[in-house]
Amino acid sequence: MTKNTKEDTVLSKLEYIGLNLAKIPAFLKQTKKIDYRPSKNIEENKYRVYRYIPISKIRILLTPCNRLNTIIEKYKQAKSIADYLDSKQEENIINYATFLKMLKQVNLSEIEDLESKQKELKKQVPFLVKFNSNYLWQIYYSDIEDTYFMLVPTEDLDYAAFFYLLKKQIELKKSKKEEFIYVPISHEEYSGEYLKSSQILDLEKYICFFAKDWPITYEVYDKEGNMSLQIVGKAHVYENIQSEYKIKFQDKEEVEKFYKLLKALFILNTEMPHYYKFKLKVNYLGGLDFIYGKKKITYDSLMELLVKEYENMKNQINTELENSKRLQINLEKLKKEGLKKEQEYFIKEKQIATYLECKKTFFGKVKYFFKSKKIQKELDKNVQEDIKQNVEELPKEETKEIEFIQKEYYTIEDIIKICKDLDEVLQNVKNFKLDIEAQERKIKAISKKIENATLYIEEIDKHEKNIFEFWKFANKDEQNLLQEGTKEDQIQDNKLEKVFDYNEDFKEIGNLIDKKQRNNLNNKETDAIFIATTELLKVLNDCDNKDLLEESLKELKKQAEEERILFNTENFDLFGNVVGDNTKIQVLSGKKHRENMKDKLKILDVTKNLNLEEYQDKMLDILNIIYEAIDKSSSPISVPIYYVGDKDLEENAMQVFCINPEEMLKENINEKELNLYKLDIKENMPIVYFTNSIYYDNNNKTLPLGMDIKSKCLIKLSDYETILKEKDEFRVTNIKDELKVNTIKINVYEYDLRKKEEND
């Protein structure tokens, strides 16, 4: 009986395919081997060319290999399907048995699924060009014979593509009606019809620079053989949010313009990043736009942009040159003033030094008393001559002349050159400003020295009225009146604040936050916060709404009734919060633990007899506990948080935000337009994060640290004033399946937060 069932299964499959092994169709008896020369320079299993191929134009070869063998190995051992359908020739018996084994292993449902997929692919190319299970189609092209052939690895386990193609070829011979299949061409390099392979590699590099992710370029041919170049990939459209995109070109000129545009933007952005930063945006159709300022840049508008940029740079250079001349004049004045101050101080320093030297001996004191005026006069005369000579010898800096060119259109080279000229002019201006600041500090310090020296000399002059008073003054201990001028205010090092990066810091920060919250929050508080992670947050924010409370209680009782079918009681739960024994091992983010997930029904103790007033009291108690928990908890680091939805922020309530905006975006992906709100949480601001200890009881103390379930948090917005600082927008693609794609508009609102009491 079993044997007959197996035979029936094989027979039914043969019948479905339309193949009669006793009467093989003539077109399947062709045994001539296809002349094909695989290249060693093409990467194995890399599909870059997709085509609609007529089913009648594909030869079928079978090879005793698997898909991962090299093309050289597979082709070398390949034989025509005729050798696998022939049971009469002794040398083909093993091949015939292999064919039957393959037929036995394939499921008809797999062939039907493949047929259904190809019907869809006949209508349009998938948004991402490739499709699920595209690797099953091991189809190659021989340019020597201008024919396609399918290599079927007999050691693989999936033969649906082979039997689907065989079925369609048999049907075609009967109906005489050609059909096409959409498949990747294995081991096929770019044709070079639009761009050379090296240019395609450059283009992918340019796109990757702006999108922050490497794209893939495909050549796609329609049923008439017309080619389109299609580039697909992911782009970072806002912080760590990514979106798929596709750029499609259907003629050579269009591709060349895009290539030149991207090359120009890449050069400007890399050579002159302090002047040019180009943004990338996904457009309405899921393609890419490049933005400078607020305007979209195309190849045709690039020429106009370069002219405008050159003129702007030229005007800026002329303005800065005038500024440079003004600063140079100011600097020269300060240098002259500084030189005079230095010489003035030198005179006083020399006078004081002469006095200090003379006071050492009796005759020196007498000499200084009678000749000090004469000494001062000689010093003044010599110094004045030195000042005059030094001022005349002050070097004057020459301003470099810049030659501007006048053209109808400017090249990238022209823009880079004028940018460098502007850099040089700006550096000169900066140098002049720094020199002026240095001269002003120098003059200030010398002025203070002159002031101190003047006081000292005036003190000496007071005692030169008679020899006895001078003698008495000169015999006193030396005084340190030549001070070094006022010290510059010490520049205190500002504390560098760590910038949060989700991809780099989330795991570490999650562990730190969870550890801190476990220390600060008790079980009652973590249970209350867990309630806020559920749909009951809406009730907590509106506890006075009787209708909302009644509806919520009704739903909770319904859930409780469904879950408590396992129990034989309504009002008493024997196990309490213990829902499993402590030998049950669970895994959280790859780490084992023996803890139980929290249950809102058990926390609220929902029973059939719970009335509306009691439920309201419970929710109010939980609300107060959450407020206390938020006040006890704070952020250990400044971090941006996000809310995504189709409504405005509820600024007078508690609201759940997400550290990873992409997580919240996926929860609302079916909307046509969304708002994304970004708040900058500063270090030590009150906030509660939804860490592992919020979602799980930790009775056994085995719960891993971190935020492995959600990257969300709870903030009491009613305590803050939100200050809008920036608005923006972007789009993300929503690929519902391989063929259905739309884009979602995201409106971005970035806010600063300020505690309300700070403004009062």
Secondary structure, DSSP 8 states (H G I E B T S, - for coil): -HHHHHHHHHHHHHHHHT--TTS--GGG-----------SSS-TT---EEEEEEGGGEEEEEESS-TTS-HHHHHHH-EETHHHH--SSGGGHHHHHHHHHHHHH--HHHHHHHHHHHHHHHH---TTS--TTGGG--EEEETTTTEEEEEEETTSS--HHHHHHHHHHHHHHHH----EEEEEBTT-----SSS-HHHHHHHHHHHHHHHSS--EEEEEE-TT--EEEEEEEEEEEETTEEEEEEEEE-SHHHHHHHHHHHHHHHHHHHH-TTT---EEEE-TTS-EEEEETTEEE-HHHHHHHHHHHHHHHHHHHHHHHHHHHHHHHHHHHHHHHHHHHHHHHHHHHHHHHHHHHHTTSHHHHHHHHHHHHHHHHHHHHHHHHHHHHHHHT--------------SS--HHHHHHHHHHHHHHHHHHHHHHHHHHHHHHHHHHHHHHHHHHHHHHHHHHHT-SSHHHHHHHHTS-------------------------HHHHHHHHHHHHHHHHHHH--HHHHHHHHHHTSTTHHHHTTTT-HHHHHHHHHHHHHHHHHHGGGSS-SS--TTTT--S-TT--EEETTEEE---B--HHHHHT--TT--HHHHHHHHHHHHHHHHHHHHH-B-SS-EEEEEEESS---TTSEEEEESSHHHHHHHTTT-SEEEEEEEEE-TT-B-EE--HHHHB--TTS---SS--S--EEEEEGGGEEEEEEEEEEEEEEEESSSS-EEEEEEEEEEEEEEEHHHH-
